[in-house]
Structures are given as structure tokens and as C-alpha cells.
């Protein structure tokens, strides 16, 4: 059930922590809009953690 090799345990623990990070960040949609298109809310953590980490090349 549990790995006997400590290196494998550390790897599995890191995978768990990485997955938990994404659950924490992405548990709420990035933004919410009414049916008429009005913006009513957003996930601040998503915007700081994910959108802030994107490397978007500028064209031109």
C-alpha cells in the first residue's frame, strides 16, 4: 500500500501537494456573469496564482 522507497514516498507526497494546490486555486470559477452578461464576481486567488503566472507573448 505505501511505498518502501523513501524517494517514491516524497514523489507521491509532492504530487498530492501539487494536486491540493490546484484544488485550492481552482475551486471557484475564474469569473461569474449573470445571464444578461453583467460581471458579478471573480476568484481573486485564481487571478493572482494562475493568470499572473502566464507568460503571454506580445505580438507586433
GIBELZI-V672115 format. One record per residue. N is the residue number from 1. RES is the residue in one small letter. SS is DSSP state (A for helix, B for strand, O for the rest). D_FIRST is the distance of its C-alpha to the first C-alpha in Angstrom with 2 decimals. Layout:
n	res	ss	d_first
N	RES	SS	D_FIRST
N	RES	SS	D_FIRST
This chain:
n	res	ss	d_first
1	x	O	0.00
2	x	O	3.83
3	x	O	6.61
4	x	O	9.17
5	x	O	12.03
6	x	A	13.50
7	x	A	15.27
8	x	A	12.31
9	x	A	11.11
10	x	A	14.77
11	x	A	14.97
12	x	A	12.22
13	x	A	13.99
14	x	A	17.27
15	x	A	16.43
16	x	A	15.61
17	x	A	18.88
18	x	A	20.81
19	x	A	19.89
20	x	A	20.82
21	x	A	24.07
22	x	A	24.99
23	x	A	24.36
24	x	A	26.61
25	x	A	29.23
26	x	A	29.41
27	x	O	29.09
28	x	O	32.89
29	x	O	34.98
30	x	O	36.91
31	x	B	40.15
32	x	B	41.62
33	x	B	45.02
34	x	O	47.23
35	x	O	48.44
36	x	O	51.68
37	x	O	49.87
38	x	O	50.23
39	x	B	47.49
40	x	B	46.12
41	x	B	43.11
42	x	B	40.48
43	x	O	37.16
44	x	A	38.29
45	x	A	34.84
46	x	A	34.45
47	x	A	37.85
48	x	A	37.23
49	x	A	33.73
50	x	O	33.82
51	x	A	37.48
52	x	A	38.43
53	x	A	36.07
54	x	O	37.52
55	x	O	39.77
56	x	O	42.40
57	x	O	45.13
58	x	O	48.64
59	x	O	50.95
60	x	O	54.54
